[in-house]
Amino acid sequence: MAERTEENIVFIGGKPFMNYVTGVVMQFTTKGAKEVTIKARGKFIARAVDVAEVATKRFLKEQGIEVKDIKINSEEFENKEGKKVNVSTIDIILVKK
Amino acid sequence: MAERTEENIVFIGGKPFMNYVTGVVMQFTTKGAKEVTIKARGKFIARAVDVAEVATKRFLKEQGIEVKDIKINSEEFENKEGKKVNVSTIDIILVKK
């Protein structure tokens, strides 16, 4: 199952790709969500876009799920050497029409 | 210099990161563009977000440049083995307020 800290949010990480797609699809189908947010940071951003594309175009095509909004931002964190580093983030908000 | 096929479009690839940031910044400053689109495919999508974040937040902060819209999509292409593969794409549209 995909990682989630809150309802209706799917965080993209290094688990098998289809875990995340299934996580998004199930939010809409089994759990009846009206809105699901896919979140990722750094290198996982490209993967978040892949998950959104596969979920909406291959699995949820008949359900009327579309991209409502996409937000990008930066977060500052300290790396192992104690140096401040910026990492980009993305939120892809999917909505049931 | 960043790769460009059209005016006001910066395609993100494997060149040094700052080439792309400079490309975006110069479009707004030297060339007086009102709108610049950052485009990327596949693994370069994460980099496109980094370029947009660094350009707008570090270099163009005083210029009133902001993200106007972000679009994601998929393109189908044939790989070396002749198999059809989907690749995700992103367009990040920056605009001068």
N, CA and C atoms of all chains as a GROMACS GRO file, in nm:
protein
  582
    1MET      N    1   0.084  -0.122   0.000
    1MET     CA    2   0.000   0.000   0.000
    1MET      C    3   0.087   0.126   0.000
    2ALA      N    4   0.036   0.229  -0.062
    2ALA     CA    5   0.112   0.354  -0.067
    2ALA      C    6   0.121   0.417   0.073
    3GLU      N    7   0.226   0.496   0.091
    3GLU     CA    8   0.243   0.566   0.219
    3GLU      C    9   0.141   0.679   0.229
    4ARG      N   10   0.080   0.691   0.348
    4ARG     CA   11  -0.014   0.801   0.370
    4ARG      C   12  -0.004   0.844   0.515
    5THR      N   13  -0.001   0.973   0.538
    5THR     CA   14  -0.009   1.018   0.676
    5THR      C   15  -0.149   1.071   0.703
    6GLU      N   16  -0.214   1.118   0.598
    6GLU     CA   17  -0.350   1.171   0.614
    6GLU      C   18  -0.439   1.105   0.511
    7GLU      N   19  -0.566   1.112   0.537
    7GLU     CA   20  -0.662   1.063   0.439
    7GLU      C   21  -0.648   1.144   0.310
    8ASN      N   22  -0.660   1.078   0.197
    8ASN     CA   23  -0.663   1.145   0.067
    8ASN      C   24  -0.531   1.206   0.022
    9ILE      N   25  -0.422   1.169   0.088
    9ILE     CA   26  -0.290   1.212   0.042
    9ILE      C   27  -0.207   1.088   0.013
   10VAL      N   28  -0.142   1.086  -0.103
   10VAL     CA   29  -0.053   0.976  -0.138
   10VAL      C   30   0.087   1.035  -0.155
   11PHE      N   31   0.180   0.994  -0.069
   11PHE     CA   32   0.319   1.040  -0.077
   11PHE      C   33   0.400   0.944  -0.163
   12ILE      N   34   0.468   1.000  -0.262
   12ILE     CA   35   0.545   0.916  -0.354
   12ILE      C   36   0.688   0.898  -0.303
   13GLY      N   37   0.731   0.771  -0.297
   13GLY     CA   38   0.867   0.738  -0.255
   13GLY      C   39   0.923   0.628  -0.343
   14GLY      N   40   1.005   0.542  -0.284
   14GLY     CA   41   1.079   0.442  -0.362
   14GLY      C   42   1.016   0.304  -0.369
   15LYS      N   43   0.892   0.290  -0.323
   15LYS     CA   44   0.825   0.160  -0.334
   15LYS      C   45   0.787   0.130  -0.479
   16PRO      N   46   0.745   0.005  -0.507
   16PRO     CA   47   0.708  -0.026  -0.646
   16PRO      C   48   0.601   0.071  -0.700
   17PHE      N   49   0.622   0.111  -0.825
   17PHE     CA   50   0.539   0.213  -0.890
   17PHE      C   51   0.390   0.188  -0.876
   18MET      N   52   0.348   0.063  -0.900
   18MET     CA   53   0.204   0.034  -0.900
   18MET      C   54   0.141   0.046  -0.762
   19ASN      N   55   0.220   0.036  -0.655
   19ASN     CA   56   0.166   0.060  -0.520
   19ASN      C   57   0.099   0.198  -0.513
   20TYR      N   58   0.167   0.296  -0.571
   20TYR     CA   59   0.117   0.434  -0.563
   20TYR      C   60  -0.004   0.454  -0.653
   21VAL      N   61   0.002   0.394  -0.772
   21VAL     CA   62  -0.113   0.404  -0.863
   21VAL      C   63  -0.236   0.342  -0.797
   22THR      N   64  -0.216   0.223  -0.741
   22THR     CA   65  -0.326   0.154  -0.672
   22THR      C   66  -0.378   0.238  -0.555
   23GLY      N   67  -0.287   0.298  -0.482
   23GLY     CA   68  -0.326   0.385  -0.371
   23GLY      C   69  -0.418   0.497  -0.415
   24VAL      N   70  -0.383   0.562  -0.525
   24VAL     CA   71  -0.464   0.673  -0.578
   24VAL      C   72  -0.599   0.620  -0.628
   25VAL      N   73  -0.594   0.512  -0.706
   25VAL     CA   74  -0.717   0.458  -0.765
   25VAL      C   75  -0.815   0.416  -0.655
   26MET      N   76  -0.762   0.349  -0.552
   26MET     CA   77  -0.848   0.301  -0.443
   26MET      C   78  -0.910   0.413  -0.363
   27GLN      N   79  -0.838   0.522  -0.348
   27GLN     CA   80  -0.896   0.639  -0.278
   27GLN      C   81  -1.026   0.680  -0.346
   28PHE      N   82  -1.024   0.684  -0.478
   28PHE     CA   83  -1.143   0.728  -0.552
   28PHE      C   84  -1.250   0.618  -0.559
   29THR      N   85  -1.208   0.494  -0.581
   29THR     CA   86  -1.305   0.388  -0.605
   29THR      C   87  -1.356   0.329  -0.473
   30THR      N   88  -1.269   0.262  -0.397
   30THR     CA   89  -1.312   0.194  -0.274
   30THR      C   90  -1.353   0.293  -0.165
   31LYS      N   91  -1.275   0.400  -0.150
   31LYS     CA   92  -1.298   0.492  -0.038
   31LYS      C   93  -1.390   0.609  -0.074
   32GLY      N   94  -1.425   0.622  -0.201
   32GLY     CA   95  -1.518   0.726  -0.243
   32GLY      C   96  -1.469   0.868  -0.225
   33ALA      N   97  -1.337   0.888  -0.230
   33ALA     CA   98  -1.282   1.024  -0.215
   33ALA      C   99  -1.325   1.113  -0.332
   34LYS      N  100  -1.345   1.243  -0.302
   34LYS     CA  101  -1.379   1.340  -0.407
   34LYS      C  102  -1.252   1.408  -0.458
   35GLU      N  103  -1.148   1.403  -0.375
   35GLU     CA  104  -1.023   1.472  -0.408
   35GLU      C  105  -0.907   1.393  -0.348
   36VAL      N  106  -0.801   1.376  -0.425
   36VAL     CA  107  -0.680   1.307  -0.376
   36VAL      C  108  -0.558   1.391  -0.413
   37THR      N  109  -0.467   1.410  -0.318
   37THR     CA  110  -0.345   1.486  -0.346
   37THR      C  111  -0.225   1.392  -0.350
   38ILE      N  112  -0.152   1.399  -0.462
   38ILE     CA  113  -0.028   1.323  -0.476
   38ILE      C  114   0.086   1.418  -0.443
   39LYS      N  115   0.170   1.380  -0.346
   39LYS     CA  116   0.280   1.466  -0.302
   39LYS      C  117   0.413   1.397  -0.323
   40ALA      N  118   0.514   1.478  -0.363
   40ALA     CA  119   0.650   1.423  -0.378
   40ALA      C  120   0.752   1.534  -0.359
   41ARG      N  121   0.875   1.491  -0.328
   41ARG     CA  122   0.987   1.584  -0.313
   41ARG      C  123   1.104   1.534  -0.397
   42GLY      N  124   1.188   1.630  -0.441
   42GLY     CA  125   1.314   1.596  -0.509
   42GLY      C  126   1.295   1.507  -0.629
   43LYS      N  127   1.378   1.403  -0.634
   43LYS     CA  128   1.379   1.314  -0.751
   43LYS      C  129   1.248   1.239  -0.771
   44PHE      N  130   1.164   1.231  -0.666
   44PHE     CA  131   1.038   1.158  -0.679
   44PHE      C  132   0.929   1.239  -0.750
   45ILE      N  133   0.960   1.366  -0.782
   45ILE     CA  134   0.863   1.452  -0.850
   45ILE      C  135   0.824   1.394  -0.986
   46ALA      N  136   0.923   1.346  -1.063
   46ALA     CA  137   0.893   1.289  -1.195
   46ALA      C  138   0.800   1.169  -1.180
   47ARG      N  139   0.824   1.092  -1.075
   47ARG     CA  140   0.742   0.974  -1.047
   47ARG      C  141   0.599   1.012  -1.010
   48ALA      N  142   0.583   1.121  -0.936
   48ALA     CA  143   0.450   1.168  -0.898
   48ALA      C  144   0.368   1.201  -1.023
   49VAL      N  145   0.433   1.263  -1.122
   49VAL     CA  146   0.365   1.295  -1.248
   49VAL      C  147   0.326   1.166  -1.321
   50ASP      N  148   0.418   1.068  -1.323
   50ASP     CA  149   0.387   0.937  -1.384
   50ASP      C  150   0.265   0.873  -1.315
   51VAL      N  151   0.263   0.875  -1.183
   51VAL     CA  152   0.152   0.815  -1.107
   51VAL      C  153   0.021   0.884  -1.143
   52ALA      N  154   0.022   1.017  -1.147
   52ALA     CA  155  -0.099   1.093  -1.181
   52ALA      C  156  -0.147   1.059  -1.322
   53GLU      N  157  -0.053   1.052  -1.416
   53GLU     CA  158  -0.089   1.023  -1.556
   53GLU      C  159  -0.145   0.882  -1.571
   54VAL      N  160  -0.079   0.784  -1.512
   54VAL     CA  161  -0.124   0.646  -1.525
   54VAL      C  162  -0.259   0.626  -1.453
   55ALA      N  163  -0.271   0.683  -1.334
   55ALA     CA  164  -0.395   0.667  -1.258
   55ALA      C  165  -0.513   0.730  -1.332
   56THR      N  166  -0.496   0.852  -1.381
   56THR     CA  167  -0.610   0.921  -1.444
   56THR      C  168  -0.637   0.868  -1.584
   57LYS      N  169  -0.533   0.840  -1.663
   57LYS     CA  170  -0.556   0.805  -1.804
   57LYS      C  171  -0.576   0.656  -1.827
   58ARG      N  172  -0.516   0.571  -1.742
   58ARG     CA  173  -0.531   0.428  -1.767
   58ARG      C  174  -0.638   0.365  -1.678
   59PHE      N  175  -0.643   0.407  -1.551
   59PHE     CA  176  -0.730   0.337  -1.456
   59PHE      C  177  -0.859   0.411  -1.421
   60LEU      N  178  -0.856   0.542  -1.428
   60LEU     CA  179  -0.973   0.618  -1.382
   60LEU      C  180  -1.040   0.696  -1.496
   61LYS      N  181  -1.011   0.654  -1.619
   61LYS     CA  182  -1.062   0.726  -1.736
   61LYS      C  183  -1.214   0.736  -1.736
   62GLU      N  184  -1.280   0.627  -1.696
   62GLU     CA  185  -1.427   0.622  -1.699
   62GLU      C  186  -1.490   0.688  -1.576
   63GLN      N  187  -1.408   0.725  -1.479
   63GLN     CA  188  -1.459   0.778  -1.352
   63GLN      C  189  -1.465   0.930  -1.351
   64GLY      N  190  -1.416   0.993  -1.457
   64GLY     CA  191  -1.419   1.139  -1.462
   64GLY      C  192  -1.326   1.205  -1.361
   65ILE      N  193  -1.208   1.147  -1.343
   65ILE     CA  194  -1.108   1.206  -1.253
   65ILE      C  195  -1.014   1.293  -1.337
   66GLU      N  196  -0.991   1.415  -1.291
   66GLU     CA  197  -0.900   1.502  -1.366
   66GLU      C  198  -0.808   1.580  -1.272
   67VAL      N  199  -0.704   1.638  -1.329
   67VAL     CA  200  -0.612   1.721  -1.251
   67VAL      C  201  -0.680   1.854  -1.224
   68LYS      N  202  -0.696   1.887  -1.097
   68LYS     CA  203  -0.760   2.014  -1.059
   68LYS      C  204  -0.655   2.124  -1.049
   69ASP      N  205  -0.542   2.090  -0.987
   69ASP     CA  206  -0.438   2.192  -0.967
   69ASP      C  207  -0.304   2.124  -0.942
   70ILE      N  208  -0.197   2.193  -0.979
   70ILE     CA  209  -0.062   2.145  -0.950
   70ILE      C  210   0.014   2.260  -0.887
   71LYS      N  211   0.076   2.233  -0.772
   71LYS     CA  212   0.152   2.336  -0.702
   71LYS      C  213   0.296   2.291  -0.685
   72ILE      N  214   0.391   2.381  -0.708
   72ILE     CA  215   0.530   2.349  -0.677
   72ILE      C  216   0.579   2.445  -0.570
   73ASN      N  217   0.677   2.398  -0.492
   73ASN     CA  218   0.732   2.479  -0.384
   73ASN      C  219   0.872   2.429  -0.350
   74SER      N  220   0.936   2.492  -0.253
   74SER     CA  221   1.068   2.447  -0.206
   74SER      C  222   1.063   2.432  -0.055
   75GLU      N  223   1.136   2.334  -0.004
   75GLU     CA  224   1.152   2.318   0.140
   75GLU      C  225   1.300   2.320   0.171
   76GLU      N  226   1.336   2.383   0.285
   76GLU     CA  227   1.475   2.383   0.327
   76GLU      C  228   1.493   2.275   0.433
   77PHE      N  229   1.598   2.198   0.420
   77PHE     CA  230   1.629   2.103   0.528
   77PHE      C  231   1.780   2.094   0.545
   78GLU      N  232   1.823   2.036   0.658
   78GLU     CA  233   1.966   2.018   0.682
   78GLU      C  234   2.009   1.880   0.641
   79ASN      N  235   2.114   1.872   0.559
   79ASN     CA  236   2.163   1.740   0.518
   79ASN      C  237   2.253   1.682   0.627
   80LYS      N  238   2.309   1.564   0.600
   80LYS     CA  239   2.389   1.492   0.701
   80LYS      C  240   2.507   1.575   0.752
   81GLU      N  241   2.561   1.661   0.665
   81GLU     CA  242   2.676   1.745   0.704
   81GLU      C  243   2.631   1.873   0.775
   82GLY      N  244   2.503   1.887   0.802
   82GLY     CA  245   2.452   2.006   0.870
   82GLY      C  246   2.439   2.127   0.781
   83LYS      N  247   2.447   2.105   0.649
   83LYS     CA  248   2.436   2.215   0.553
   83LYS      C  249   2.291   2.231   0.509
   84LYS      N  250   2.246   2.355   0.496
   84LYS     CA  251   2.108   2.379   0.454
   84LYS      C  252   2.093   2.358   0.304
   85VAL      N  253   1.997   2.277   0.267
   85VAL     CA  254   1.976   2.239   0.128
   85VAL      C  255   1.829   2.263   0.094
   86ASN      N  256   1.803   2.311  -0.027
   86ASN     CA  257   1.665   2.326  -0.072
   86ASN      C  258   1.623   2.206  -0.154
   87VAL      N  259   1.502   2.162  -0.133
   87VAL     CA  260   1.446   2.055  -0.215
   87VAL      C  261   1.311   2.103  -0.270
   88SER      N  262   1.288   2.075  -0.398
   88SER     CA  263   1.160   2.113  -0.459
   88SER      C  264   1.052   2.013  -0.421
   89THR      N  265   0.930   2.060  -0.418
   89THR     CA  266   0.815   1.973  -0.388
   89THR      C  267   0.706   1.994  -0.492
   90ILE      N  268   0.620   1.894  -0.507
   90ILE     CA  269   0.504   1.907  -0.595
   90ILE      C  270   0.381   1.849  -0.526
   91ASP      N  271   0.269   1.915  -0.545
   91ASP     CA  272   0.138   1.863  -0.504
   91ASP      C  273   0.052   1.856  -0.630
   92ILE      N  274   0.005   1.738  -0.663
   92ILE     CA  275  -0.085   1.722  -0.778
   92ILE      C  276  -0.222   1.686  -0.721
   93ILE      N  277  -0.318   1.775  -0.739
   93ILE     CA  278  -0.450   1.755  -0.681
   93ILE      C  279  -0.545   1.701  -0.788
   94LEU      N  280  -0.592   1.579  -0.765
   94LEU     CA  281  -0.687   1.515  -0.856
   94LEU      C  282  -0.826   1.529  -0.797
   95VAL      N  283  -0.925   1.548  -0.885
   95VAL     CA  284  -1.061   1.569  -0.838
   95VAL      C  285  -1.161   1.491  -0.924
   96LYS      N  286  -1.266   1.447  -0.859
   96LYS     CA  287  -1.374   1.379  -0.930
   96LYS      C  288  -1.471   1.485  -0.979
   97LYS      N  289  -1.494   1.486  -1.110
   97LYS     CA  290  -1.583   1.588  -1.170
   97LYS      C  291  -1.728   1.569  -1.125
   98MET      N  292   2.427   2.781  -2.306
   98MET     CA  293   2.289   2.834  -2.315
   98MET      C  294   2.189   2.717  -2.318
   99ALA      N  295   2.072   2.741  -2.262
   99ALA     CA  296   1.970   2.637  -2.259
   99ALA      C  297   1.920   2.606  -2.400
  100GLU      N  298   1.872   2.484  -2.417
  100GLU     CA  299   1.816   2.446  -2.548
  100GLU      C  300   1.681   2.514  -2.569
  101ARG      N  301   1.662   2.564  -2.690
  101ARG     CA  302   1.533   2.627  -2.722
  101ARG      C  303   1.501   2.600  -2.867
  102THR      N  304   1.378   2.564  -2.895
  102THR     CA  305   1.340   2.554  -3.035
  102THR      C  306   1.253   2.673  -3.072
  103GLU      N  307   1.185   2.729  -2.974
  103GLU     CA  308   1.101   2.845  -2.999
  103GLU      C  309   1.138   2.952  -2.898
  104GLU      N  310   1.103   3.072  -2.930
  104GLU     CA  311   1.119   3.182  -2.837
  104GLU      C  312   1.037   3.154  -2.711
  105ASN      N  313   1.092   3.188  -2.595
  105ASN     CA  314   1.019   3.179  -2.468
  105ASN      C  315   0.992   3.037  -2.419
  106ILE      N  316   1.058   2.940  -2.478
  106ILE     CA  317   1.047   2.803  -2.428
  106ILE      C  318   1.187   2.754  -2.389
  107VAL      N  319   1.198   2.697  -2.269
  107VAL     CA  320   1.324   2.639  -2.225
  107VAL      C  321   1.301   2.491  -2.203
  108PHE      N  322   1.370   2.407  -2.283
  108PHE     CA  323   1.359   2.262  -2.269
  108PHE      C  324   1.466   2.212  -2.173
  109ILE      N  325   1.425   2.136  -2.074
  109ILE     CA  326   1.520   2.087  -1.974
  109ILE      C  327   1.577   1.952  -2.016
  110GLY      N  328   1.711   1.943  -2.015
  110GLY     CA  329   1.779   1.817  -2.048
  110GLY      C  330   1.894   1.793  -1.953
  111GLY      N  331   2.001   1.734  -2.004
  111GLY     CA  332   2.111   1.690  -1.918
  111GLY      C  333   2.227   1.787  -1.906
  112LYS      N  334   2.214   1.907  -1.960
  112LYS     CA  335   2.322   2.006  -1.948
  112LYS      C  336   2.334   2.056  -1.804
  113PRO      N  337   2.442   2.129  -1.773
  113PRO     CA  338   2.455   2.178  -1.634
  113PRO      C  339   2.333   2.259  -1.590
  114PHE      N  340   2.293   2.234  -1.467
  114PHE     CA  341   2.170   2.292  -1.412
  114PHE      C  342   2.157   2.443  -1.433
  115MET      N  343   2.267   2.516  -1.406
  115MET     CA  344   2.259   2.661  -1.412
  115MET      C  345   2.238   2.714  -1.554
  116ASN      N  346   2.273   2.634  -1.655
  116ASN     CA  347   2.244   2.676  -1.793
  116ASN      C  348   2.095   2.705  -1.810
  117TYR      N  349   2.015   2.617  -1.752
  117TYR     CA  350   1.869   2.631  -1.768
  117TYR      C  351   1.814   2.748  -1.687
  118VAL      N  352   1.868   2.761  -1.565
  118VAL     CA  353   1.824   2.873  -1.480
  118VAL      C  354   1.858   3.004  -1.550
  119THR      N  355   1.981   3.014  -1.601
  119THR     CA  356   2.023   3.134  -1.673
  119THR      C  357   1.935   3.158  -1.796
  120GLY      N  358   1.902   3.051  -1.865
  120GLY     CA  359   1.816   3.063  -1.983
  120GLY      C  360   1.682   3.126  -1.948
  121VAL      N  361   1.622   3.080  -1.839
  121VAL     CA  362   1.492   3.133  -1.796
  121VAL      C  363   1.506   3.279  -1.751
  122VAL      N  364   1.607   3.304  -1.667
  122VAL     CA  365   1.626   3.439  -1.614
  122VAL      C  366   1.649   3.540  -1.727
  123MET      N  367   1.732   3.501  -1.824
  123MET     CA  368   1.763   3.593  -1.935
  123MET      C  369   1.643   3.621  -2.024
  124GLN      N  370   1.556   3.522  -2.039
  124GLN     CA  371   1.434   3.546  -2.117
  124GLN      C  372   1.356   3.664  -2.057
  125PHE      N  373   1.346   3.668  -1.927
  125PHE     CA  374   1.270   3.775  -1.861
  125PHE      C  375   1.349   3.906  -1.856
  126THR      N  376   1.479   3.896  -1.827
  126THR     CA  377   1.556   4.019  -1.804
  126THR      C  378   1.607   4.078  -1.936
  127THR      N  379   1.696   4.008  -2.005
  127THR     CA  380   1.757   4.062  -2.127
  127THR      C  381   1.658   4.072  -2.242
  128LYS      N  382   1.575   3.968  -2.258
  128LYS     CA  383   1.486   3.963  -2.374
  128LYS      C  384   1.348   4.022  -2.348
  129GLY      N  385   1.321   4.059  -2.224
  129GLY     CA  386   1.194   4.125  -2.191
  129GLY      C  387   1.070   4.040  -2.212
  130ALA      N  388   1.083   3.908  -2.200
  130ALA     CA  389   0.967   3.820  -2.218
  130ALA      C  390   0.863   3.844  -2.107
  131LYS      N  391   0.737   3.828  -2.142
  131LYS     CA  392   0.628   3.841  -2.043
  131LYS      C  393   0.591   3.704  -1.989
  132GLU      N  394   0.626   3.601  -2.064
  132GLU     CA  395   0.589   3.464  -2.029
  132GLU      C  396   0.697   3.369  -2.079
  133VAL      N  397   0.736   3.275  -1.996
  133VAL     CA  398   0.835   3.174  -2.035
  133VAL      C  399   0.782   3.037  -1.994
  134THR      N  400   0.792   2.940  -2.084
  134THR     CA  401   0.748   2.804  -2.053
  134THR      C  402   0.869   2.712  -2.038
  135ILE      N  403   0.875   2.643  -1.925
  135ILE     CA  404   0.978   2.542  -1.899
  135ILE      C  405   0.916   2.407  -1.930
  136LYS      N  406   0.979   2.333  -2.022
  136LYS     CA  407   0.925   2.204  -2.063
  136LYS      C  408   1.023   2.091  -2.032
  137ALA      N  409   0.971   1.977  -1.991
  137ALA     CA  410   1.055   1.860  -1.967
  137ALA      C  411   0.975   1.732  -1.984
  138ARG      N  412   1.049   1.623  -2.006
  138ARG     CA  413   0.988   1.491  -2.018
  138ARG      C  414   1.060   1.392  -1.926
  139GLY      N  415   0.985   1.288  -1.883
  139GLY     CA  416   1.045   1.179  -1.807
  139GLY      C  417   1.122   1.224  -1.684
  140LYS      N  418   1.243   1.172  -1.670
  140LYS     CA  419   1.322   1.198  -1.548
  140LYS      C  420   1.360   1.344  -1.533
  141PHE      N  421   1.354   1.422  -1.641
  141PHE     CA  422   1.392   1.563  -1.632
  141PHE      C  423   1.282   1.651  -1.571
  142ILE      N  424   1.167   1.591  -1.543
  142ILE     CA  425   1.056   1.666  -1.484
  142ILE      C  426   1.094   1.723  -1.348
  143ALA      N  427   1.162   1.643  -1.265
  143ALA     CA  428   1.203   1.691  -1.131
  143ALA      C  429   1.296   1.810  -1.146
  144ARG      N  430   1.383   1.803  -1.246
  144ARG     CA  431   1.477   1.912  -1.274
  144ARG      C  432   1.407   2.039  -1.320
  145ALA      N  433   1.302   2.023  -1.398
  145ALA     CA  434   1.225   2.139  -1.446
  145ALA      C  435   1.165   2.215  -1.328
  146VAL      N  436   1.118   2.140  -1.228
  146VAL     CA  437   1.062   2.204  -1.107
  146VAL      C  438   1.174   2.276  -1.031
  147ASP      N  439   1.291   2.212  -1.020
  147ASP     CA  440   1.406   2.278  -0.956
  147ASP      C  441   1.442   2.408  -1.028
  148VAL      N  442   1.446   2.405  -1.160
  148VAL     CA  443   1.480   2.524  -1.239
  148VAL      C  444   1.378   2.635  -1.213
  149ALA      N  445   1.251   2.600  -1.215
  149ALA     CA  446   1.145   2.700  -1.191
  149ALA      C  447   1.158   2.760  -1.052
  150GLU      N  448   1.183   2.675  -0.952
  150GLU     CA  449   1.195   2.723  -0.814
  150GLU      C  450   1.317   2.814  -0.796
  151VAL      N  451   1.431   2.772  -0.847
  151VAL     CA  452   1.553   2.852  -0.831
  151VAL      C  453   1.543   2.983  -0.909
  152ALA      N  454   1.491   2.976  -1.031
  152ALA     CA  455   1.479   3.097  -1.114
  152ALA      C  456   1.385   3.199  -1.047
  153THR      N  457   1.268   3.154  -1.004
  153THR     CA  458   1.170   3.249  -0.950
  153THR      C  459   1.206   3.295  -0.809
  154LYS      N  460   1.255   3.204  -0.724
  154LYS     CA  461   1.275   3.240  -0.584
  154LYS      C  462   1.413   3.297  -0.554
  155ARG      N  463   1.515   3.257  -0.632
  155ARG     CA  464   1.648   3.309  -0.603
  155ARG      C  465   1.687   3.425  -0.695
  156PHE      N  466   1.652   3.415  -0.824
  156PHE     CA  467   1.704   3.512  -0.920
  156PHE      C  468   1.601   3.615  -0.966
  157LEU      N  469   1.475   3.582  -0.964
  157LEU     CA  470   1.374   3.673  -1.020
  157LEU      C  471   1.276   3.722  -0.912
  158LYS      N  472   1.319   3.712  -0.787
  158LYS     CA  473   1.231   3.746  -0.676
  158LYS      C  474   1.182   3.892  -0.684
  159GLU      N  475   1.273   3.981  -0.723
  159GLU     CA  476   1.241   4.125  -0.728
  159GLU      C  477   1.168   4.162  -0.858
  160GLN      N  478   1.157   4.070  -0.950
  160GLN     CA  479   1.101   4.101  -1.082
  160GLN      C  480   0.951   4.068  -1.090
  161GLY      N  481   0.896   4.012  -0.984
  161GLY     CA  482   0.753   3.978  -0.986
  161GLY      C  483   0.719   3.867  -1.084
  162ILE      N  484   0.806   3.767  -1.093
  162ILE     CA  485   0.778   3.652  -1.180
  162ILE      C  486   0.713   3.543  -1.095
  163GLU      N  487   0.603   3.486  -1.144
  163GLU     CA  488   0.538   3.378  -1.069
  163GLU      C  489   0.491   3.266  -1.160
  164VAL      N  490   0.458   3.154  -1.099
  164VAL     CA  491   0.405   3.041  -1.175
  164VAL      C  492   0.261   3.071  -1.211
  165LYS      N  493   0.232   3.072  -1.340
  165LYS     CA  494   0.096   3.101  -1.387
  165LYS      C  495   0.015   2.972  -1.396
  166ASP      N  496   0.079   2.869  -1.449
  166ASP     CA  497   0.008   2.742  -1.468
  166ASP      C  498   0.109   2.629  -1.483
  167ILE      N  499   0.067   2.510  -1.444
  167ILE     CA  500   0.149   2.390  -1.463
  167ILE      C  501   0.060   2.284  -1.526
  168LYS      N  502   0.109   2.227  -1.638
  168LYS     CA  503   0.031   2.123  -1.707
  168LYS      C  504   0.113   1.996  -1.713
  169ILE      N  505   0.048   1.882  -1.691
  169ILE     CA  506   0.114   1.754  -1.712
  169ILE      C  507   0.039   1.678  -1.821
  170ASN      N  508   0.113   1.592  -1.890
  170ASN     CA  509   0.055   1.514  -1.998
  170ASN      C  510   0.140   1.390  -2.022
  171SER      N  511   0.099   1.309  -2.118
  171SER     CA  512   0.178   1.191  -2.157
  171SER      C  513   0.199   1.193  -2.307
  172GLU      N  514   0.315   1.144  -2.349
  172GLU     CA  515   0.342   1.127  -2.492
  172GLU      C  516   0.379   0.982  -2.514
  173GLU      N  517   0.333   0.929  -2.629
  173GLU     CA  518   0.368   0.792  -2.664
  173GLU      C  519   0.482   0.797  -2.764
  174PHE      N  520   0.583   0.714  -2.744
  174PHE     CA  521   0.688   0.705  -2.846
  174PHE      C  522   0.736   0.561  -2.855
  175GLU      N  523   0.809   0.530  -2.962
  175GLU     CA  524   0.863   0.394  -2.980
  175GLU      C  525   1.006   0.389  -2.929
  176ASN      N  526   1.033   0.294  -2.842
  176ASN     CA  527   1.172   0.281  -2.794
  176ASN      C  528   1.256   0.205  -2.896
  177LYS      N  529   1.383   0.181  -2.860
  177LYS     CA  530   1.477   0.118  -2.953
  177LYS      C  531   1.430  -0.019  -3.002
  178GLU      N  532   1.355  -0.090  -2.916
  178GLU     CA  533   1.305  -0.224  -2.953
  178GLU      C  534   1.173  -0.216  -3.031
  179GLY      N  535   1.129  -0.094  -3.065
  179GLY     CA  536   1.006  -0.079  -3.141
  179GLY      C  537   0.880  -0.093  -3.057
  180LYS      N  538   0.897  -0.090  -2.925
  180LYS     CA  539   0.782  -0.104  -2.834
  180LYS      C  540   0.729   0.034  -2.798
  181LYS      N  541   0.596   0.047  -2.793
  181LYS     CA  542   0.538   0.177  -2.758
  181LYS      C  543   0.546   0.202  -2.608
  182VAL      N  544   0.600   0.316  -2.574
  182VAL     CA  545   0.623   0.352  -2.434
  182VAL      C  546   0.562   0.489  -2.409
  183ASN      N  547   0.504   0.506  -2.291
  183ASN     CA  548   0.452   0.638  -2.254
  183ASN      C  549   0.552   0.712  -2.169
  184VAL      N  550   0.566   0.840  -2.195
  184VAL     CA  551   0.652   0.924  -2.112
  184VAL      C  552   0.568   1.044  -2.067
  185SER      N  553   0.584   1.079  -1.938
  185SER     CA  554   0.512   1.195  -1.885
  185SER      C  555   0.584   1.324  -1.924
  186THR      N  556   0.507   1.430  -1.936
  186THR     CA  557   0.564   1.562  -1.969
  186THR      C  558   0.510   1.667  -1.871
  187ILE      N  559   0.588   1.775  -1.858
  187ILE     CA  560   0.541   1.887  -1.776
  187ILE      C  561   0.569   2.018  -1.851
  188ASP      N  562   0.476   2.110  -1.839
  188ASP     CA  563   0.495   2.248  -1.885
  188ASP      C  564   0.474   2.339  -1.764
  189ILE      N  565   0.576   2.415  -1.729
  189ILE     CA  566   0.562   2.511  -1.620
  189ILE      C  567   0.566   2.650  -1.681
  190ILE      N  568   0.454   2.720  -1.672
  190ILE     CA  569   0.444   2.852  -1.737
  190ILE      C  570   0.467   2.961  -1.633
  191LEU      N  571   0.575   3.036  -1.653
  191LEU     CA  572   0.608   3.148  -1.564
  191LEU      C  573   0.563   3.277  -1.631
  192VAL      N  574   0.515   3.371  -1.551
  192VAL     CA  575   0.464   3.495  -1.607
  192VAL      C  576   0.509   3.614  -1.523
  193LYS      N  577   0.530   3.726  -1.592
  193LYS     CA  578   0.564   3.850  -1.524
  193LYS      C  579   0.434   3.920  -1.485
  194LYS      N  580   0.419   3.947  -1.356
  194LYS     CA  581   0.295   4.010  -1.306
  194LYS      C  582   0.280   4.151  -1.359
   0.00000   0.00000   0.00000
